[in-house]
Amino acid sequence: MTTSAHNAKQWDAFYASSQTRVPYTDAAVFALIALSRNPDARVFEFGCGNGQNLGFLRSVFPEARLYGCDVSTEALIAGRRLYPDLDLFVSGDALGLKPVSLDVIIERATLQHIPKPLAARYVQEMFAALKPGGRAFFEVASMDHGYAARGDGSEDPVFGHRVFYALDELKTLFADFRIDQVYDRRRALVEGAERNNGRPVYDEAAFQLYLTKPA
């Protein structure tokens, strides 16, 4: 079974019952600002799930050109049902993006579920697809994540295959981009029902990268 097929199986199970429709704030706001400045921008989301981010953007910019991919067929079935006018496609070990065709790329918590060699190929393809001066937002789990102690390639019972990045690794991964800003985002569950119902609980930690393709 290929990595993409393995990940698809994990996420199909998740999206078969997921009702998630709320956009992830930082990624959505990044694209929202870009579209406010250029309503004709082509926006691509890597790992779009059931389209909640792109669907939100469509509600604000009805004419925007929005594209997304995900490894999960179940996620895209849900996305097409909820947002029938979005351009969504299944991703394999390559994305098939047209070079120099995109203005904006957003990603949140997708690369951290992909083996690092394949993630590097995805990033190279997305860089090639971005127009000079185009911008990108990525959020990737850091080594301070509560699950990182299990190591790269560990299997999260809820979210499947996991990898984690040190900041220097991300600087290498995105070396072709200009790194404009990096934020260290953290969220810790202090108290709540998740501590008592058998679900895994861990502190979240991730780097948020704001990037530009040099002109």
N, C-alpha and C positions, 0 to 999 in steps of 0.2 A: 504494500500500500504506500503510495507517495505521501509526502508531507501534506500536500494540499488536500488529498483525499482523507487523510487522518483528521486534519483540522476541520474539514467539512462535516465529517461525522459528528464530531464534538459539538460544533455550533448548530448543526441541524437539530440536535436534541434540545439545545438551549432555546432556539427560536421557535420550536414547535409549540412551546407553551408561553413564551415571553409576550407580554403586552406592552413592552416599552414603546412610548411615543414621545417622550420628553427629550428635547435636544440637549446635547452636552454643551454647556455654556461656552467654555473658552474657544472650542473649535468653531461653534456656530457664530459666535461674535466676531471671530477673526474673518470668516467668510462674509459676514454681514457688513462689516466695515469695508471690505474690498469691493463688494457689490454697490455699496453706497457711493464709492468713489468712481466706479466704472460698472454701470448696470449691464454692459455688454460682456463682462468678463466670463470666461469659461471656468467653471468651478468643478473640481473633481475630488471626491472623497474616497480614500483608500480604506476599505473596511467599513462600508456604510451601514452594515447591519440591515435593519428593516426600513432604513431611510429616514429616521427621525430627524437627523440634522438637515438633510436636503429637503425634506418635506416642510420643515420650518422655514427654510430659506425661500422655498416656492411660495409660501403663504405671504411673505413680505415682498418678494420680487416675482410676480407671476410670469414674467417673460424671460427670466434668467435661464441661462444655459447650464444645466446641472447634470453631472454624471457621477455614478458611483459604482463600485465593485465590492463584492464580498465572496468569500469562499463558500458560504452557506446558501444552498438553494432554497431552504425553508425561509431564511431571512428575506431573500429577494422575492419570493412568492408573496410574503406578507407586505413587503415594500411596494410591490406593483399593485397590490389590492388597495393599500392605503393611499398611494400617491401614483395613480396610473400614468401621469405624464412625465415622470422621471425616467431618465435613461440609465438603467441599472443592468449590470452584467456580472456573470460569474467569473471569478478570477481563478486561474490555475497557477502553474509555476512561472508563467509570464502573464503580463497584463494586456499586451497588444495595443498599447497607447500610441497614437500618432505623434511623431517627434514635433516639438515646437508647436503644440496645439492648445496648451492650457495656460491660464492666467493665475489660477489659484489652486493649491492642493491643501487639503486638510486630512489629518489622521489623528485618531485618538485611541490609544491602547490596542492597536492592531499589531504593530511590529513586535510587541512583546510576547506574542503568541506564535512567532515564526522563527525557525532556526536561523541563526545569524548569517550563514552564507546565503541563504535564500533571501533574507531581508535585505542584504547588501545589493543583490541583483534587482530587487524591487525598487530600491532607492535610486539606483543608477537609471532604471527605466523611467521613473518619475522625473528625475532631473532632466533627462533628455526630452521628455514631453513638455516640460515647462518652458514658456517663452522667456527670453532674456528680460530681466526686470520682474519676472513673475515671483510670487511669494508663496510660502508654504508654512504650515503649522503642524508640528508633530508632538505627541505626548507619549513618552516611553518610560516604562517602569525602571526605577533606579535600583542600585544595590542596597539601598536602605529600605526597600519594600519588605514588609514583614514575612513574605513568602520566599525571599531571595536566599535564605539560608539553605533551602532545599536544592539550590543550584540550577543552572541552565538545563533545560530538557526535562525538568520535573513536571509532573502532571497534577495540576490543580483540580480537585474534585468537581468544581463548578465550571471553570473556564478552560480546562485542558492544558495543553502544552504552554510552558512559561519559560521566558528568558529575561535576563535583567542586564542593565548596562551601567557601566561607570561613565562619568562625563567624558573622559578621554576617548573612550570607545565611540561615543556619539560624535565627537569632533572628527574622528577618523571616518565614521560612516557617512557624515554629511560634509566631507572635506571639499567637495566641489561647490557647495553653496557658500554664500556669505552668511555667517551666523550673526544675526542682529541682536537677539536677546535670548537668554536662557533663564528659566525660572525653576526653582526647586519646589515642587508642589507636594504637600503632605496632607494626609487626612487620617486621623486615628479614631477608631471607635472606642469611646470611653465607657459607654453604658448603653444597653439596648437588648432587645429580645434575641438578637442573633447569638448572644452569648449562651443562651439556654436551650436552643432548639436543635442543636447538633450540627448546624452549618459552620463551615470554617470561618474563622474571624482573624483578620490580620490588619496591621497598619498598612496604609497605602502610601507609597512615595514614588514620584515620577518627575522626570525632567520635561519641561515644556520648551520647545525650541521654535523660535521665530526666524525664518530663513528667507533669503532672497537669492535668485539665480543672477549672477553678475551679468550686466549688459554686455 
